[in-house]
Amino acid sequence: MKIIDTHQHFWKYEAKKQDWINQDMQAIQKDFLPADLAPLLKENKIDGCISVQAAQSKEETEFLLAQANQFPFIQGVVGWIDVCDPKMEQTLEKYTKQNLLKGFRHVLQDEADGFMLQTNFINGLKIVNTHHYTYDLLINAHQLKEANELVKHLPTLPIVIDHIAKPNIKKGAIENWKKEIIQIAQNPNVYCKISGMATEANWESWTMDDLKPYLDLVVAAFGTNRIMFGSDWPVCLVASTYSKWLNTVQNYFNTFNQNEQEAFFASNAIKFYKL
C-alpha cells in the first residue's frame, strides 16, 4: 500500500535559529537533511514525503525547495510566508513556477491570542487561497476556539490541522479539545494530520492506550477522507523512532477497510496537496 508522510522537517542546526529545541530535546540538536531521512523511508516503505517549514523566513522556503528539487522523494514543500505583508502577493508571484511548493505555514502556536483573527492575516490567507495554495494550521489545543472563528472566513481554503492541534495527552486533557475539534471538523475544507502525538504524551512511557481516545475522536470527527499520516520526523525522535510511530498508526488502522487505509496513508494527501 502506498504511504506518503505528510509531515517532516529538514534543518541545519543552529542553537539560535532552532531556539525551540530545548535541553530536553538533545536528540535533535543536530542537522537533519534528506540524506538522513532517505534510508528511513526505504526501510519503512514510504513512497514520498511533504517537507514542512520549521523556521520563519523566506530563506527557509528557498532551502526546502532546493532540497525538494534535488531529492525526488520530497513530493511537496510547505514553506513560510508573511501572510500579513502587504506585498505578499508579489512574493507569491515569484513562486509561480515552483510546482513543488504546495502551501504555507506559520508557527501560530507561539503567537498571542487574537493573532489569527487580525484583518491582515485573514485577508492574506484569502490571497493564499486565490493562488491555489494550502495552509497548515500549527496550533495548540487552547487555540482551537480561535481557529474555529478563523475558518469561518475561509470556506474554500484547503486547511490542515497539524498534530491534531496538540492536546496534552500526557495529562489526559481531552474535553475542551474534543468540543473544539468536533466543531472545526464540520468545515469540509479542513483536514487533520495524525502526527506529533507521541511528543504530546509521556515521551518515555506512552502506549496506544494513551493515544486511542484522541485517535478515535479525530477519525470520528473528520472521517477517513480528511485525515493524513505524518511522522513529524525528526521531532518525533524525542519520543519515538520513525518505525515505532508508523507501526503504532498502522496497528490502529489495520481494522479499517482497504479503501479507508489507502485514503489515510496516501490518497487524501495526494488530493489535498495536489501531488
C-alpha positions in Angstrom: 0.0 0.0 0.0 1.3 3.4 -0.9 2.3 5.7 2.0 3.0 9.4 1.9 4.5 11.0 5.0 2.8 14.4 5.0 4.8 16.0 7.8 8.6 16.1 8.3 11.3 18.7 8.6 14.8 19.4 7.5 17.3 21.8 9.1 20.9 22.7 9.6 21.0 23.0 13.3 21.9 26.4 14.8 21.1 26.9 18.5 19.8 30.4 17.9 17.8 29.5 14.9 16.2 26.5 16.4 15.7 28.0 19.8 12.6 26.0 20.4 14.8 22.8 20.7 15.5 22.9 24.5 17.9 20.8 26.6 15.3 18.1 27.0 15.5 17.6 23.2 19.2 16.9 22.8 18.4 14.0 20.5 17.5 16.5 17.8 20.2 19.2 18.4 21.9 18.4 15.1 21.5 18.6 11.4 18.7 16.6 9.7 18.8 16.5 6.0 17.3 14.5 3.1 20.2 12.0 3.2 19.3 11.2 6.8 15.7 10.6 6.0 16.1 8.6 2.8 17.1 5.3 4.5 14.2 5.5 6.9 11.8 6.0 4.0 13.3 3.0 2.3 13.3 0.8 5.4 9.6 1.7 6.2 8.4 1.5 2.5 7.4 5.2 2.4 6.7 6.4 -1.1 7.3 10.1 -0.6 7.0 13.0 1.9 6.0 16.6 2.4 8.7 18.8 3.8 7.3 21.4 6.2 8.9 24.7 7.4 10.4 24.9 10.8 11.8 28.4 10.6 10.0 31.6 9.7 12.0 33.2 6.8 12.0 33.3 3.1 15.4 31.6 3.2 13.7 28.6 4.8 11.3 28.3 1.9 14.1 28.5 -0.6 16.2 26.0 1.4 13.3 23.5 1.4 12.6 24.0 -2.3 16.3 23.4 -3.1 16.2 20.1 -1.2 13.0 19.1 -3.0 14.4 19.8 -6.4 17.4 17.6 -5.6 15.6 14.6 -3.9 12.6 13.2 -5.8 11.1 11.5 -2.7 10.2 15.1 -1.4 6.9 15.4 -3.3 6.0 18.8 -1.9 7.0 21.7 0.3 5.0 23.7 2.9 7.0 26.8 3.2 6.7 30.1 5.1 5.4 33.4 4.0 4.5 36.6 5.9 0.7 36.4 5.4 0.3 39.9 6.9 2.8 41.5 4.5 1.0 44.0 2.1 3.4 42.9 -0.6 2.8 39.2 0.0 1.1 38.7 -3.4 4.3 39.9 -5.2 6.2 37.2 -3.3 3.6 34.6 -4.3 4.0 35.6 -8.0 7.7 34.8 -7.7 6.8 31.2 -6.8 4.6 30.6 -9.9 7.0 28.2 -11.5 7.8 26.3 -8.3 5.5 23.4 -8.7 6.8 21.6 -5.6 5.6 24.5 -3.4 2.2 23.3 -2.2 1.4 25.6 0.7 2.5 27.6 3.7 2.6 27.5 7.5 3.2 29.9 10.3 4.2 28.9 13.9 0.8 30.1 15.2 1.3 28.1 18.4 3.8 30.8 19.6 1.5 33.7 18.7 -0.6 35.7 21.2 -4.3 35.3 21.4 -6.1 37.1 18.6 -3.3 36.8 16.0 -5.3 34.6 13.7 -8.3 37.0 13.7 -6.3 40.1 12.5 -7.8 41.5 9.4 -4.4 41.4 7.6 -3.9 37.8 8.5 -7.4 36.7 7.2 -7.0 38.8 4.1 -3.6 37.3 3.5 -5.0 33.8 3.7 -7.6 34.7 1.2 -4.9 35.7 -1.2 -3.1 32.4 -0.5 -6.3 30.7 -1.5 -6.7 32.6 -4.8 -3.2 31.4 -5.7 -4.3 27.8 -5.1 -2.0 27.1 -2.1 -2.9 25.1 1.0 -2.4 26.2 4.6 -1.1 24.1 7.6 -2.5 25.3 10.9 0.1 24.7 13.7 -1.8 25.5 16.9 -2.1 24.3 20.5 -5.4 22.9 21.8 -6.3 26.1 23.5 -6.2 28.0 20.2 -8.8 25.8 18.5 -11.6 28.1 19.6 -9.9 31.0 17.7 -9.1 28.7 14.8 -12.9 27.9 14.6 -13.5 31.6 14.2 -10.8 31.9 11.6 -12.0 29.1 9.3 -15.5 30.8 9.1 -13.8 33.5 7.0 -12.0 30.9 4.7 -14.6 28.4 3.5 -12.7 27.3 0.4 -9.0 27.5 1.5 -7.6 23.9 2.0 -6.6 23.9 5.6 -5.0 21.1 7.6 -4.5 21.0 11.3 -1.1 19.8 12.3 -0.6 17.3 15.1 -4.4 17.1 15.9 -4.0 20.5 17.5 -1.6 19.2 20.2 -3.8 18.3 23.1 -2.0 17.5 26.3 -2.1 13.7 26.0 0.4 13.3 28.9 -2.2 14.8 31.3 -5.1 13.1 29.6 -6.6 16.5 28.8 -9.4 15.9 26.3 -12.8 17.6 27.0 -12.1 21.1 25.8 -10.1 19.9 22.9 -12.8 17.4 22.0 -15.5 20.1 21.8 -13.5 22.3 19.5 -12.0 19.6 17.3 -15.5 18.3 16.6 -16.7 21.8 15.7 -13.8 22.6 13.4 -14.2 19.3 11.6 -17.6 20.4 10.5 -15.9 22.6 7.9 -15.4 20.4 4.8 -12.3 22.2 3.7 -10.5 21.4 7.0 -8.3 18.3 7.2 -6.3 16.9 10.1 -2.8 15.3 10.3 -2.4 12.4 12.7 1.1 13.3 13.7 3.1 14.7 16.6 1.1 12.7 19.2 3.9 10.8 20.8 5.6 14.1 21.7 2.4 15.3 23.4 2.3 12.1 25.5 4.8 10.9 28.1 8.0 10.6 26.0 9.4 7.6 27.8 6.2 5.5 28.5 3.4 6.3 26.1 1.3 3.5 24.8 -1.6 3.0 22.4 -4.0 3.2 25.3 -2.9 6.8 25.9 -3.4 7.8 22.2 -6.5 5.8 21.3 -9.2 8.2 22.8 -7.7 11.0 20.7 -7.4 8.9 17.6 -11.0 7.7 17.9 -12.3 11.2 18.2 -10.3 12.6 15.2 -11.4 9.7 13.0 -15.0 10.1 14.0 -14.9 13.9 13.6 -13.1 14.1 10.2 -13.9 10.7 8.7 -11.3 8.7 6.8 -11.4 11.1 3.8 -9.9 14.1 5.7 -7.1 12.7 7.8 -3.5 12.1 6.8 -0.4 10.3 8.1 2.6 12.3 9.3 5.7 11.3 11.1 6.8 14.7 12.4 10.4 13.4 11.9 12.9 14.4 13.3 10.9 16.0 16.2 9.3 12.6 16.9 12.7 11.2 17.8 12.5 12.7 21.3 9.6 10.2 22.0 9.7 7.6 19.3 11.6 6.1 16.4 10.2 6.6 12.9 9.3 2.9 12.7 7.6 2.8 16.1 5.4 5.7 15.2 4.5 4.3 11.8 3.8 0.8 13.3 1.6 2.3 16.0 -0.6 4.1 13.5 -0.7 1.1 11.1 -1.8 -1.1 14.0 -4.6 1.3 14.8 -5.8 1.4 11.2 -5.4 -2.3 10.5 -9.1 -3.0 11.3 -10.2 -0.4 8.7 -11.0 -1.5 5.2 -8.6 -1.2 2.3 -10.1 2.0 0.8 -10.1 3.7 4.2 -6.4 2.8 4.8 -5.4 3.9 1.3 -7.2 7.2 1.9 -5.4 7.9 5.2 -2.0 6.8 4.1 -1.9 8.3 0.6 -4.9 9.4 -1.4 -6.0 12.2 0.9 -2.5 13.7 0.8 -2.5 13.4 -3.0 -5.8 15.2 -3.2 -5.0 17.9 -0.6 -1.5 18.8 -1.7 -2.2 18.1 -5.4 0.7 15.7 -5.7 
